[in-house]
């Protein structure tokens, strides 16, 4: 049988840290989503949503994919579009790294940089509103709509969750998931609460994001945060705790992982790993703490791994694990009852004229066998 590059999505490895975790601490494992062909976990929902749209006739041959993305989801769509023959238009913002812009263009995507900030000081709402406007104006176009399309979470419920559960042989004590559009935390929290209820589900957000309420302000972590609770997090009661991690600690963690574990990862993985190490120190020997590593650190060589970039922002260049451990003393749960900090804004669907008003979301059903198994 002949395969395409898209047949290699999924089946990513799970590896254990060897040097940053002490013998009396829990075991910390990273699920390396960088091995997906597009370099990130976003390949999973992007492919799932496109396949569902094709199956339902919402996306036809020669059509156009239009999406708002800070990088990874757009890159995944651009790769899929190259294989399937779709025109791809991706709306990014000034925080998008030069590497991600180059990757989008390498796959043939048309890139639109949105420079108008929204009322939270971010670009999410203005990007989404323009993407929806273009979708209305361009015939035979489709909006994957990762922020509002519930198939984002369904992809992880049906595919990522069963895959990770099998790799751990059903034995895991905590799953650390960073949050942006909510697909990962929404789908995985549902899967593990149904199939591995002893596992604690830990959400990690950026300081400055208000997915779980709080005060909104600018932050540098890419691929994390929103100014509202996304609809893919359809039940906050499935989340056991929320942590908010500052930019500096997340970036320090990235550089420490590179120097001491040989793992080059993105900023969201750094944020998640700050919390993973914190939990491992308190959970004890033989407890399994799983952190989802969303993407490849090579995309952040001009920023997170660039000493000059960090100096300009008055951030530490340290790669000393002991210094990081001292900083972990100041990392505490932001909330242990996320229901009380919900920041849902259902009016955004109307305000931004989201295509989710049309029927391209479906209810989540029990997962079937792993794709490709």
Secondary structure, 3 states (H helix, E strand, C coil): CCCCHHHHCCCCCEEECCCCCCCCCCEEEEEEHHHCCCCECHHHHHHHHHHHHHHHCCCCCCCEEEEECCCHHHHHHHHHHHHHCCEEEEEEECCCCHHHHHHHHHCCCEEEEECCCCCCCCCHHHHHHHHHHHHHHCCCEECCCCCCCCHHHHHHHHHHHHHHHHHCCCCCCEEEEECCCCHHHHHHHHHHHHHCCCCEEEEEEECCCCCCCCCCCCCCCCCCCCCCCCCCCCCHHHCCEEEEECHHHHHHHHHHHHHHHCCCECHHHHHHHHHHHHHHHHHCCCCEEEEEECEEHHHHCCCCCCHHHHHHCCCCCCCCHHHHHHHHCCCCCCECCHHHHCCCCCHHHHHCCCHHHCCCCCCCCCCCCCCCC
